[in-house]
Amino acid sequence: MNNNAVVRRIMQAAPLFNAPVTALSNSRLFGRIIGRNVAVITYTGRRSGRTFSTPVAYRRTGDGLQIAANLPDAKTWWRNFLDDGAPISVKLDGVDRAGHAVAHRDGSGRVTVDVRLDAD
């Protein structure tokens, strides 16, 4: 099986992974544990105008967050934040926080999305 086939299979399985992770992050029992490293982001698609939510791993950076888009060539969500970026909502510690996200691709092809959270 070549690399592209592996990536396709992983991406086909993503909804099977995302749904339970989202449910666990919203639960009282596991939400605090999972919420230390996983947040649910909500954004509007640039072309479709539809609202999407997906769980992502993040790390805090001062008054913002940094999200690594793993397997970026197989995913499209981060492309909504290219150029000047776009609004985003991030559920942190059970609270939806508004912010602005901008995606960057480095010379090695890695993609990070920097999120600046709005003041409370």
Backbone atoms as SQL, in Angstrom:
CREATE TABLE atoms (id INTEGER PRIMARY KEY, chain TEXT, resi INTEGER, resn TEXT, atom TEXT, x REAL, y REAL, z REAL);
INSERT INTO atoms VALUES
  (1, 'A', 1, 'MET', 'N', 0.857, -1.170, 0.000),
  (2, 'A', 1, 'MET', 'CA', 0.000, 0.000, 0.000),
  (3, 'A', 1, 'MET', 'C', 0.901, 1.231, 0.000),
  (4, 'A', 2, 'ASN', 'N', 0.669, 2.149, -0.943),
  (5, 'A', 2, 'ASN', 'CA', 1.522, 3.333, -1.014),
  (6, 'A', 2, 'ASN', 'C', 1.073, 4.392, -0.007),
  (7, 'A', 3, 'ASN', 'N', 1.875, 5.444, 0.098),
  (8, 'A', 3, 'ASN', 'CA', 1.628, 6.500, 1.077),
  (9, 'A', 3, 'ASN', 'C', 0.276, 7.176, 0.877),
  (10, 'A', 4, 'ASN', 'N', -0.099, 7.461, -0.376),
  (11, 'A', 4, 'ASN', 'CA', -1.378, 8.122, -0.643),
  (12, 'A', 4, 'ASN', 'C', -2.549, 7.258, -0.199),
  (13, 'A', 5, 'ALA', 'N', -2.462, 5.961, -0.397),
  (14, 'A', 5, 'ALA', 'CA', -3.532, 5.052, 0.017),
  (15, 'A', 5, 'ALA', 'C', -3.665, 5.041, 1.541),
  (16, 'A', 6, 'VAL', 'N', -2.547, 5.078, 2.243),
  (17, 'A', 6, 'VAL', 'CA', -2.568, 5.111, 3.709),
  (18, 'A', 6, 'VAL', 'C', -3.238, 6.388, 4.193),
  (19, 'A', 7, 'VAL', 'N', -2.859, 7.517, 3.618),
  (20, 'A', 7, 'VAL', 'CA', -3.444, 8.802, 4.008),
  (21, 'A', 7, 'VAL', 'C', -4.947, 8.795, 3.748),
  (22, 'A', 8, 'ARG', 'N', -5.371, 8.274, 2.591),
  (23, 'A', 8, 'ARG', 'CA', -6.805, 8.207, 2.274),
  (24, 'A', 8, 'ARG', 'C', -7.559, 7.380, 3.311),
  (25, 'A', 9, 'ARG', 'N', -6.987, 6.253, 3.711),
  (26, 'A', 9, 'ARG', 'CA', -7.650, 5.403, 4.703),
  (27, 'A', 9, 'ARG', 'C', -7.747, 6.099, 6.063),
  (28, 'A', 10, 'ILE', 'N', -6.694, 6.803, 6.423),
  (29, 'A', 10, 'ILE', 'CA', -6.716, 7.553, 7.685),
  (30, 'A', 10, 'ILE', 'C', -7.810, 8.611, 7.636),
  (31, 'A', 11, 'MET', 'N', -7.900, 9.328, 6.526),
  (32, 'A', 11, 'MET', 'CA', -8.890, 10.391, 6.406),
  (33, 'A', 11, 'MET', 'C', -10.317, 9.834, 6.363),
  (34, 'A', 12, 'GLN', 'N', -10.487, 8.652, 5.800),
  (35, 'A', 12, 'GLN', 'CA', -11.810, 8.024, 5.797),
  (36, 'A', 12, 'GLN', 'C', -12.225, 7.639, 7.215),
  (37, 'A', 13, 'ALA', 'N', -11.256, 7.325, 8.039),
  (38, 'A', 13, 'ALA', 'CA', -11.542, 6.929, 9.420),
  (39, 'A', 13, 'ALA', 'C', -11.687, 8.134, 10.351),
  (40, 'A', 14, 'ALA', 'N', -11.320, 9.321, 9.913),
  (41, 'A', 14, 'ALA', 'CA', -11.347, 10.508, 10.772),
  (42, 'A', 14, 'ALA', 'C', -12.698, 10.749, 11.434),
  (43, 'A', 15, 'PRO', 'N', -13.825, 10.664, 10.705),
  (44, 'A', 15, 'PRO', 'CA', -15.110, 10.878, 11.383),
  (45, 'A', 15, 'PRO', 'C', -15.370, 9.874, 12.501),
  (46, 'A', 16, 'LEU', 'N', -14.881, 8.661, 12.340),
  (47, 'A', 16, 'LEU', 'CA', -15.045, 7.651, 13.389),
  (48, 'A', 16, 'LEU', 'C', -14.261, 8.017, 14.640),
  (49, 'A', 17, 'PHE', 'N', -13.190, 8.755, 14.475),
  (50, 'A', 17, 'PHE', 'CA', -12.370, 9.217, 15.591),
  (51, 'A', 17, 'PHE', 'C', -12.914, 10.525, 16.156),
  (52, 'A', 18, 'ASN', 'N', -13.274, 11.461, 15.277),
  (53, 'A', 18, 'ASN', 'CA', -13.687, 12.803, 15.707),
  (54, 'A', 18, 'ASN', 'C', -14.964, 12.793, 16.540),
  (55, 'A', 19, 'ALA', 'N', -15.951, 11.994, 16.163),
  (56, 'A', 19, 'ALA', 'CA', -17.228, 11.998, 16.884),
  (57, 'A', 19, 'ALA', 'C', -17.062, 11.603, 18.355),
  (58, 'A', 20, 'PRO', 'N', -16.382, 10.490, 18.670),
  (59, 'A', 20, 'PRO', 'CA', -16.237, 10.166, 20.095),
  (60, 'A', 20, 'PRO', 'C', -15.338, 11.142, 20.851),
  (61, 'A', 21, 'VAL', 'N', -14.318, 11.683, 20.192),
  (62, 'A', 21, 'VAL', 'CA', -13.448, 12.656, 20.869),
  (63, 'A', 21, 'VAL', 'C', -14.252, 13.905, 21.220),
  (64, 'A', 22, 'THR', 'N', -15.087, 14.357, 20.287),
  (65, 'A', 22, 'THR', 'CA', -15.934, 15.518, 20.553),
  (66, 'A', 22, 'THR', 'C', -16.890, 15.227, 21.700),
  (67, 'A', 23, 'ALA', 'N', -17.508, 14.052, 21.692),
  (68, 'A', 23, 'ALA', 'CA', -18.431, 13.684, 22.769),
  (69, 'A', 23, 'ALA', 'C', -17.716, 13.623, 24.113),
  (70, 'A', 24, 'LEU', 'N', -16.536, 13.027, 24.145),
  (71, 'A', 24, 'LEU', 'CA', -15.781, 12.951, 25.402),
  (72, 'A', 24, 'LEU', 'C', -15.362, 14.329, 25.889),
  (73, 'A', 25, 'SER', 'N', -14.995, 15.211, 24.972),
  (74, 'A', 25, 'SER', 'CA', -14.572, 16.550, 25.388),
  (75, 'A', 25, 'SER', 'C', -15.737, 17.346, 25.967),
  (76, 'A', 26, 'ASN', 'N', -16.964, 16.968, 25.609),
  (77, 'A', 26, 'ASN', 'CA', -18.145, 17.641, 26.151),
  (78, 'A', 26, 'ASN', 'C', -18.683, 16.991, 27.420),
  (79, 'A', 27, 'SER', 'N', -18.115, 15.853, 27.816),
  (80, 'A', 27, 'SER', 'CA', -18.625, 15.150, 28.989),
  (81, 'A', 27, 'SER', 'C', -18.065, 15.759, 30.270),
  (82, 'A', 28, 'ARG', 'N', -18.854, 15.649, 31.328),
  (83, 'A', 28, 'ARG', 'CA', -18.393, 16.167, 32.626),
  (84, 'A', 28, 'ARG', 'C', -17.216, 15.370, 33.156),
  (85, 'A', 29, 'LEU', 'N', -17.283, 14.061, 32.964),
  (86, 'A', 29, 'LEU', 'CA', -16.269, 13.182, 33.543),
  (87, 'A', 29, 'LEU', 'C', -14.914, 13.315, 32.849),
  (88, 'A', 30, 'PHE', 'N', -14.906, 13.284, 31.522),
  (89, 'A', 30, 'PHE', 'CA', -13.647, 13.277, 30.791),
  (90, 'A', 30, 'PHE', 'C', -13.286, 14.618, 30.156),
  (91, 'A', 31, 'GLY', 'N', -14.207, 15.545, 30.127),
  (92, 'A', 31, 'GLY', 'CA', -13.987, 16.819, 29.458),
  (93, 'A', 31, 'GLY', 'C', -12.768, 17.581, 29.942),
  (94, 'A', 32, 'ARG', 'N', -12.568, 17.609, 31.243),
  (95, 'A', 32, 'ARG', 'CA', -11.418, 18.356, 31.789),
  (96, 'A', 32, 'ARG', 'C', -10.097, 17.703, 31.421),
  (97, 'A', 33, 'ILE', 'N', -10.071, 16.381, 31.394),
  (98, 'A', 33, 'ILE', 'CA', -8.834, 15.665, 31.062),
  (99, 'A', 33, 'ILE', 'C', -8.503, 15.862, 29.583),
  (100, 'A', 34, 'ILE', 'N', -9.465, 15.607, 28.736),
  (101, 'A', 34, 'ILE', 'CA', -9.251, 15.747, 27.294),
  (102, 'A', 34, 'ILE', 'C', -9.007, 17.208, 26.922),
  (103, 'A', 35, 'GLY', 'N', -9.700, 18.113, 27.605),
  (104, 'A', 35, 'GLY', 'CA', -9.595, 19.540, 27.300),
  (105, 'A', 35, 'GLY', 'C', -8.224, 20.141, 27.524),
  (106, 'A', 36, 'ARG', 'N', -7.353, 19.433, 28.210),
  (107, 'A', 36, 'ARG', 'CA', -5.995, 19.950, 28.406),
  (108, 'A', 36, 'ARG', 'C', -5.216, 19.995, 27.102),
  (109, 'A', 37, 'ASN', 'N', -5.576, 19.113, 26.173),
  (110, 'A', 37, 'ASN', 'CA', -4.835, 19.021, 24.908),
  (111, 'A', 37, 'ASN', 'C', -5.712, 19.088, 23.669),
  (112, 'A', 38, 'VAL', 'N', -7.021, 18.928, 23.843),
  (113, 'A', 38, 'VAL', 'CA', -7.928, 18.886, 22.702),
  (114, 'A', 38, 'VAL', 'C', -9.019, 19.942, 22.887),
  (115, 'A', 39, 'ALA', 'N', -9.276, 20.685, 21.829),
  (116, 'A', 39, 'ALA', 'CA', -10.357, 21.666, 21.824),
  (117, 'A', 39, 'ALA', 'C', -11.206, 21.424, 20.579),
  (118, 'A', 40, 'VAL', 'N', -12.448, 21.828, 20.646),
  (119, 'A', 40, 'VAL', 'CA', -13.313, 21.750, 19.473),
  (120, 'A', 40, 'VAL', 'C', -13.365, 23.146, 18.863),
  (121, 'A', 41, 'ILE', 'N', -12.957, 23.225, 17.590),
  (122, 'A', 41, 'ILE', 'CA', -13.012, 24.509, 16.890),
  (123, 'A', 41, 'ILE', 'C', -14.260, 24.533, 16.012),
  (124, 'A', 42, 'THR', 'N', -14.818, 25.720, 15.844),
  (125, 'A', 42, 'THR', 'CA', -15.964, 25.927, 14.964),
  (126, 'A', 42, 'THR', 'C', -15.623, 27.095, 14.056),
  (127, 'A', 43, 'TYR', 'N', -15.887, 26.919, 12.771),
  (128, 'A', 43, 'TYR', 'CA', -15.549, 27.939, 11.788),
  (129, 'A', 43, 'TYR', 'C', -16.523, 27.850, 10.626),
  (130, 'A', 44, 'THR', 'N', -16.519, 28.884, 9.794),
  (131, 'A', 44, 'THR', 'CA', -17.356, 28.926, 8.601),
  (132, 'A', 44, 'THR', 'C', -16.483, 28.688, 7.384),
  (133, 'A', 45, 'GLY', 'N', -16.899, 27.774, 6.533),
  (134, 'A', 45, 'GLY', 'CA', -16.151, 27.478, 5.317),
  (135, 'A', 45, 'GLY', 'C', -16.157, 28.681, 4.377),
  (136, 'A', 46, 'ARG', 'N', -15.008, 29.015, 3.828),
  (137, 'A', 46, 'ARG', 'CA', -14.893, 30.176, 2.937),
  (138, 'A', 46, 'ARG', 'C', -15.746, 30.046, 1.692),
  (139, 'A', 47, 'ARG', 'N', -15.742, 28.886, 1.078),
  (140, 'A', 47, 'ARG', 'CA', -16.488, 28.697, -0.165),
  (141, 'A', 47, 'ARG', 'C', -17.923, 28.266, 0.077),
  (142, 'A', 48, 'SER', 'N', -18.133, 27.369, 1.025),
  (143, 'A', 48, 'SER', 'CA', -19.470, 26.812, 1.225),
  (144, 'A', 48, 'SER', 'C', -20.363, 27.698, 2.083),
  (145, 'A', 49, 'GLY', 'N', -19.752, 28.460, 2.990),
  (146, 'A', 49, 'GLY', 'CA', -20.541, 29.250, 3.927),
  (147, 'A', 49, 'GLY', 'C', -21.147, 28.402, 5.043),
  (148, 'A', 50, 'ARG', 'N', -20.848, 27.111, 5.046),
  (149, 'A', 50, 'ARG', 'CA', -21.363, 26.205, 6.073),
  (150, 'A', 50, 'ARG', 'C', -20.512, 26.295, 7.341),
  (151, 'A', 51, 'THR', 'N', -21.136, 25.960, 8.466),
  (152, 'A', 51, 'THR', 'CA', -20.430, 25.944, 9.741),
  (153, 'A', 51, 'THR', 'C', -19.951, 24.526, 10.022),
  (154, 'A', 52, 'PHE', 'N', -18.695, 24.416, 10.421),
  (155, 'A', 52, 'PHE', 'CA', -18.074, 23.130, 10.712),
  (156, 'A', 52, 'PHE', 'C', -17.491, 23.159, 12.118),
  (157, 'A', 53, 'SER', 'N', -17.485, 22.009, 12.773),
  (158, 'A', 53, 'SER', 'CA', -16.821, 21.840, 14.067),
  (159, 'A', 53, 'SER', 'C', -15.974, 20.592, 14.000),
  (160, 'A', 54, 'THR', 'N', -14.780, 20.674, 14.565),
  (161, 'A', 54, 'THR', 'CA', -13.883, 19.521, 14.579),
  (162, 'A', 54, 'THR', 'C', -12.958, 19.603, 15.791),
  (163, 'A', 55, 'PRO', 'N', -12.623, 18.455, 16.381),
  (164, 'A', 55, 'PRO', 'CA', -11.662, 18.478, 17.482),
  (165, 'A', 55, 'PRO', 'C', -10.242, 18.590, 16.943),
  (166, 'A', 56, 'VAL', 'N', -9.413, 19.341, 17.646),
  (167, 'A', 56, 'VAL', 'CA', -8.011, 19.512, 17.259),
  (168, 'A', 56, 'VAL', 'C', -7.139, 19.483, 18.508),
  (169, 'A', 57, 'ALA', 'N', -5.924, 19.020, 18.337),
  (170, 'A', 57, 'ALA', 'CA', -4.935, 19.114, 19.409),
  (171, 'A', 57, 'ALA', 'C', -4.349, 20.523, 19.357),
  (172, 'A', 58, 'TYR', 'N', -4.093, 21.096, 20.512),
  (173, 'A', 58, 'TYR', 'CA', -3.579, 22.463, 20.558),
  (174, 'A', 58, 'TYR', 'C', -2.577, 22.598, 21.692),
  (175, 'A', 59, 'ARG', 'N', -1.882, 23.723, 21.646),
  (176, 'A', 59, 'ARG', 'CA', -1.064, 24.119, 22.800),
  (177, 'A', 59, 'ARG', 'C', -1.255, 25.609, 23.004),
  (178, 'A', 60, 'ARG', 'N', -1.258, 26.003, 24.243),
  (179, 'A', 60, 'ARG', 'CA', -1.465, 27.421, 24.570),
  (180, 'A', 60, 'ARG', 'C', -0.181, 28.198, 24.311),
  (181, 'A', 61, 'THR', 'N', -0.355, 29.415, 23.827),
  (182, 'A', 61, 'THR', 'CA', 0.776, 30.313, 23.569),
  (183, 'A', 61, 'THR', 'C', 0.393, 31.696, 24.068),
  (184, 'A', 62, 'GLY', 'N', 0.711, 31.977, 25.318),
  (185, 'A', 62, 'GLY', 'CA', 0.349, 33.282, 25.877),
  (186, 'A', 62, 'GLY', 'C', -1.160, 33.443, 25.904),
  (187, 'A', 63, 'ASP', 'N', -1.675, 34.434, 25.172),
  (188, 'A', 63, 'ASP', 'CA', -3.121, 34.654, 25.149),
  (189, 'A', 63, 'ASP', 'C', -3.769, 34.046, 23.907),
  (190, 'A', 64, 'GLY', 'N', -3.107, 33.041, 23.342),
  (191, 'A', 64, 'GLY', 'CA', -3.650, 32.392, 22.157),
  (192, 'A', 64, 'GLY', 'C', -3.380, 30.904, 22.168),
  (193, 'A', 65, 'LEU', 'N', -3.560, 30.303, 21.000),
  (194, 'A', 65, 'LEU', 'CA', -3.348, 28.877, 20.824),
  (195, 'A', 65, 'LEU', 'C', -2.576, 28.636, 19.545),
  (196, 'A', 66, 'GLN', 'N', -1.922, 27.503, 19.483),
  (197, 'A', 66, 'GLN', 'CA', -1.309, 27.064, 18.243),
  (198, 'A', 66, 'GLN', 'C', -1.790, 25.645, 17.964),
  (199, 'A', 67, 'ILE', 'N', -2.294, 25.456, 16.743),
  (200, 'A', 67, 'ILE', 'CA', -2.822, 24.168, 16.323),
  (201, 'A', 67, 'ILE', 'C', -1.946, 23.658, 15.187),
  (202, 'A', 68, 'ALA', 'N', -1.457, 22.441, 15.314),
  (203, 'A', 68, 'ALA', 'CA', -0.697, 21.818, 14.228),
  (204, 'A', 68, 'ALA', 'C', -1.674, 21.028, 13.372),
  (205, 'A', 69, 'ALA', 'N', -1.664, 21.271, 12.074),
  (206, 'A', 69, 'ALA', 'CA', -2.518, 20.525, 11.149),
  (207, 'A', 69, 'ALA', 'C', -1.730, 19.307, 10.678),
  (208, 'A', 70, 'ASN', 'N', -1.921, 18.182, 11.335),
  (209, 'A', 70, 'ASN', 'CA', -1.221, 16.958, 10.949),
  (210, 'A', 70, 'ASN', 'C', -1.760, 16.458, 9.620),
  (211, 'A', 71, 'LEU', 'N', -0.889, 15.899, 8.789),
  (212, 'A', 71, 'LEU', 'CA', -1.249, 15.454, 7.434),
  (213, 'A', 71, 'LEU', 'C', -1.971, 16.570, 6.670),
  (214, 'A', 72, 'PRO', 'N', -1.368, 17.737, 6.573),
  (215, 'A', 72, 'PRO', 'CA', -2.079, 18.892, 6.009),
  (216, 'A', 72, 'PRO', 'C', -2.536, 18.718, 4.558),
  (217, 'A', 73, 'ASP', 'N', -1.816, 17.930, 3.778),
  (218, 'A', 73, 'ASP', 'CA', -2.222, 17.764, 2.382),
  (219, 'A', 73, 'ASP', 'C', -3.472, 16.903, 2.244),
  (220, 'A', 74, 'ALA', 'N', -3.800, 16.169, 3.285),
  (221, 'A', 74, 'ALA', 'CA', -4.995, 15.329, 3.258),
  (222, 'A', 74, 'ALA', 'C', -6.197, 16.021, 3.887),
  (223, 'A', 75, 'LYS', 'N', -5.982, 17.200, 4.466),
  (224, 'A', 75, 'LYS', 'CA', -7.057, 17.909, 5.157),
  (225, 'A', 75, 'LYS', 'C', -7.294, 19.252, 4.495),
  (226, 'A', 76, 'THR', 'N', -8.493, 19.755, 4.678),
  (227, 'A', 76, 'THR', 'CA', -8.811, 21.045, 4.052),
  (228, 'A', 76, 'THR', 'C', -9.206, 22.111, 5.058),
  (229, 'A', 77, 'TRP', 'N', -9.534, 21.764, 6.287),
  (230, 'A', 77, 'TRP', 'CA', -10.085, 22.736, 7.218),
  (231, 'A', 77, 'TRP', 'C', -9.166, 23.932, 7.426),
  (232, 'A', 78, 'TRP', 'N', -7.870, 23.701, 7.512),
  (233, 'A', 78, 'TRP', 'CA', -6.921, 24.766, 7.824),
  (234, 'A', 78, 'TRP', 'C', -6.820, 25.797, 6.703),
  (235, 'A', 79, 'ARG', 'N', -7.204, 25.413, 5.494),
  (236, 'A', 79, 'ARG', 'CA', -7.124, 26.341, 4.358),
  (237, 'A', 79, 'ARG', 'C', -8.090, 27.511, 4.496),
  (238, 'A', 80, 'ASN', 'N', -9.092, 27.364, 5.339),
  (239, 'A', 80, 'ASN', 'CA', -10.029, 28.459, 5.590),
  (240, 'A', 80, 'ASN', 'C', -9.352, 29.623, 6.303),
  (241, 'A', 81, 'PHE', 'N', -8.140, 29.395, 6.819),
  (242, 'A', 81, 'PHE', 'CA', -7.450, 30.414, 7.607),
  (243, 'A', 81, 'PHE', 'C', -6.191, 30.948, 6.926),
  (244, 'A', 82, 'LEU', 'N', -6.042, 30.690, 5.630),
  (245, 'A', 82, 'LEU', 'CA', -4.891, 31.209, 4.883),
  (246, 'A', 82, 'LEU', 'C', -5.009, 32.719, 4.689),
  (247, 'A', 83, 'ASP', 'N', -3.940, 33.311, 4.226),
  (248, 'A', 83, 'ASP', 'CA', -3.864, 34.749, 3.937),
  (249, 'A', 83, 'ASP', 'C', -4.131, 35.559, 5.202),
  (250, 'A', 84, 'ASP', 'N', -5.222, 36.334, 5.230),
  (251, 'A', 84, 'ASP', 'CA', -5.516, 37.189, 6.383),
  (252, 'A', 84, 'ASP', 'C', -6.197, 36.446, 7.516),
  (253, 'A', 85, 'GLY', 'N', -6.490, 35.165, 7.303),
  (254, 'A', 85, 'GLY', 'CA', -7.141, 34.375, 8.340),
  (255, 'A', 85, 'GLY', 'C', -8.643, 34.588, 8.345),
  (256, 'A', 86, 'ALA', 'N', -9.284, 34.107, 9.412),
  (257, 'A', 86, 'ALA', 'CA', -10.737, 34.170, 9.522),
  (258, 'A', 86, 'ALA', 'C', -11.145, 33.995, 10.984),
  (259, 'A', 87, 'PRO', 'N', -12.387, 34.363, 11.286),
  (260, 'A', 87, 'PRO', 'CA', -12.893, 34.156, 12.647),
  (261, 'A', 87, 'PRO', 'C', -12.976, 32.672, 12.983),
  (262, 'A', 88, 'ILE', 'N', -12.838, 32.388, 14.264),
  (263, 'A', 88, 'ILE', 'CA', -12.903, 31.014, 14.758),
  (264, 'A', 88, 'ILE', 'C', -13.495, 31.051, 16.157),
  (265, 'A', 89, 'SER', 'N', -14.131, 29.967, 16.535),
  (266, 'A', 89, 'SER', 'CA', -14.603, 29.786, 17.906),
  (267, 'A', 89, 'SER', 'C', -13.916, 28.537, 18.435),
  (268, 'A', 90, 'VAL', 'N', -13.424, 28.610, 19.661),
  (269, 'A', 90, 'VAL', 'CA', -12.711, 27.492, 20.273),
  (270, 'A', 90, 'VAL', 'C', -13.359, 27.200, 21.616),
  (271, 'A', 91, 'LYS', 'N', -13.743, 25.943, 21.825),
  (272, 'A', 91, 'LYS', 'CA', -14.312, 25.555, 23.112),
  (273, 'A', 91, 'LYS', 'C', -13.182, 25.132, 24.027),
  (274, 'A', 92, 'LEU', 'N', -12.907, 25.973, 25.021),
  (275, 'A', 92, 'LEU', 'CA', -11.845, 25.733, 25.999),
  (276, 'A', 92, 'LEU', 'C', -12.448, 25.687, 27.386),
  (277, 'A', 93, 'ASP', 'N', -12.133, 24.661, 28.148),
  (278, 'A', 93, 'ASP', 'CA', -12.634, 24.527, 29.514),
  (279, 'A', 93, 'ASP', 'C', -14.154, 24.665, 29.561),
  (280, 'A', 94, 'GLY', 'N', -14.833, 24.142, 28.543),
  (281, 'A', 94, 'GLY', 'CA', -16.293, 24.178, 28.491),
  (282, 'A', 94, 'GLY', 'C', -16.893, 25.498, 28.060),
  (283, 'A', 95, 'VAL', 'N', -16.036, 26.457, 27.688),
  (284, 'A', 95, 'VAL', 'CA', -16.513, 27.783, 27.309),
  (285, 'A', 95, 'VAL', 'C', -16.103, 28.080, 25.871),
  (286, 'A', 96, 'ASP', 'N', -17.059, 28.558, 25.069),
  (287, 'A', 96, 'ASP', 'CA', -16.734, 28.961, 23.700),
  (288, 'A', 96, 'ASP', 'C', -16.050, 30.311, 23.721),
  (289, 'A', 97, 'ARG', 'N', -14.871, 30.366, 23.110),
  (290, 'A', 97, 'ARG', 'CA', -14.103, 31.613, 23.031),
  (291, 'A', 97, 'ARG', 'C', -13.964, 32.008, 21.572),
  (292, 'A', 98, 'ALA', 'N', -14.218, 33.253, 21.277),
  (293, 'A', 98, 'ALA', 'CA', -14.070, 33.755, 19.911),
  (294, 'A', 98, 'ALA', 'C', -12.622, 34.163, 19.689),
  (295, 'A', 99, 'GLY', 'N', -12.214, 34.128, 18.435),
  (296, 'A', 99, 'GLY', 'CA', -10.858, 34.535, 18.109),
  (297, 'A', 99, 'GLY', 'C', -10.677, 34.687, 16.617),
  (298, 'A', 100, 'HIS', 'N', -9.430, 34.870, 16.233),
  (299, 'A', 100, 'HIS', 'CA', -9.065, 35.019, 14.830),
  (300, 'A', 100, 'HIS', 'C', -7.897, 34.067, 14.567),
  (301, 'A', 101, 'ALA', 'N', -8.015, 33.258, 13.504),
  (302, 'A', 101, 'ALA', 'CA', -6.998, 32.250, 13.211),
  (303, 'A', 101, 'ALA', 'C', -6.328, 32.540, 11.876),
  (304, 'A', 102, 'VAL', 'N', -5.014, 32.299, 11.822),
  (305, 'A', 102, 'VAL', 'CA', -4.235, 32.461, 10.601),
  (306, 'A', 102, 'VAL', 'C', -3.358, 31.222, 10.424),
  (307, 'A', 103, 'ALA', 'N', -3.437, 30.602, 9.241),
  (308, 'A', 103, 'ALA', 'CA', -2.656, 29.399, 8.940),
  (309, 'A', 103, 'ALA', 'C', -1.371, 29.770, 8.215),
  (310, 'A', 104, 'HIS', 'N', -0.311, 29.036, 8.534),
  (311, 'A', 104, 'HIS', 'CA', 0.999, 29.234, 7.911),
  (312, 'A', 104, 'HIS', 'C', 1.565, 27.875, 7.530),
  (313, 'A', 105, 'ARG', 'N', 2.194, 27.798, 6.364),
  (314, 'A', 105, 'ARG', 'CA', 2.903, 26.574, 5.952),
  (315, 'A', 105, 'ARG', 'C', 4.383, 26.924, 5.908),
  (316, 'A', 106, 'ASP', 'N', 5.211, 26.123, 6.583),
  (317, 'A', 106, 'ASP', 'CA', 6.646, 26.402, 6.575),
  (318, 'A', 106, 'ASP', 'C', 7.319, 25.717, 5.389),
  (319, 'A', 107, 'GLY', 'N', 8.610, 25.896, 5.263),
  (320, 'A', 107, 'GLY', 'CA', 9.371, 25.354, 4.150),
  (321, 'A', 107, 'GLY', 'C', 9.391, 23.835, 4.091),
  (322, 'A', 108, 'SER', 'N', 9.115, 23.190, 5.223),
  (323, 'A', 108, 'SER', 'CA', 9.075, 21.728, 5.265),
  (324, 'A', 108, 'SER', 'C', 7.681, 21.175, 4.977),
  (325, 'A', 109, 'GLY', 'N', 6.717, 22.060, 4.738),
  (326, 'A', 109, 'GLY', 'CA', 5.356, 21.618, 4.457),
  (327, 'A', 109, 'GLY', 'C', 4.470, 21.500, 5.679),
  (328, 'A', 110, 'ARG', 'N', 5.036, 21.744, 6.876),
  (329, 'A', 110, 'ARG', 'CA', 4.217, 21.689, 8.097),
  (330, 'A', 110, 'ARG', 'C', 3.293, 22.896, 8.150),
  (331, 'A', 111, 'VAL', 'N', 2.092, 22.663, 8.669),
  (332, 'A', 111, 'VAL', 'CA', 1.105, 23.734, 8.777),
  (333, 'A', 111, 'VAL', 'C', 0.750, 23.952, 10.236),
  (334, 'A', 112, 'THR', 'N', 0.798, 25.217, 10.652),
  (335, 'A', 112, 'THR', 'CA', 0.326, 25.593, 11.979),
  (336, 'A', 112, 'THR', 'C', -0.730, 26.672, 11.808),
  (337, 'A', 113, 'VAL', 'N', -1.683, 26.646, 12.703),
  (338, 'A', 113, 'VAL', 'CA', -2.732, 27.659, 12.725),
  (339, 'A', 113, 'VAL', 'C', -2.595, 28.390, 14.048),
  (340, 'A', 114, 'ASP', 'N', -2.295, 29.672, 13.972),
  (341, 'A', 114, 'ASP', 'CA', -2.167, 30.502, 15.174),
  (342, 'A', 114, 'ASP', 'C', -3.501, 31.168, 15.447),
  (343, 'A', 115, 'VAL', 'N', -3.982, 31.016, 16.665),
  (344, 'A', 115, 'VAL', 'CA', -5.284, 31.571, 17.061),
  (345, 'A', 115, 'VAL', 'C', -5.049, 32.647, 18.109),
  (346, 'A', 116, 'ARG', 'N', -5.508, 33.844, 17.802),
  (347, 'A', 116, 'ARG', 'CA', -5.486, 34.944, 18.776),
  (348, 'A', 116, 'ARG', 'C', -6.904, 35.029, 19.352),
  (349, 'A', 117, 'LEU', 'N', -7.035, 34.758, 20.644),
  (350, 'A', 117, 'LEU', 'CA', -8.342, 34.772, 21.282),
  (351, 'A', 117, 'LEU', 'C', -8.744, 36.199, 21.625),
  (352, 'A', 118, 'ASP', 'N', -10.020, 36.504, 21.469),
  (353, 'A', 118, 'ASP', 'CA', -10.548, 37.812, 21.836),
  (354, 'A', 118, 'ASP', 'C', -10.506, 37.943, 23.357),
  (355, 'A', 119, 'ALA', 'N', -10.433, 39.177, 23.838),
  (356, 'A', 119, 'ALA', 'CA', -10.462, 39.414, 25.281),
  (357, 'A', 119, 'ALA', 'C', -11.813, 38.976, 25.834),
  (358, 'A', 120, 'ASP', 'N', -11.791, 38.466, 27.059),
  (359, 'A', 120, 'ASP', 'CA', -13.047, 37.991, 27.675),
  (360, 'A', 120, 'ASP', 'C', -14.058, 39.076, 27.831);
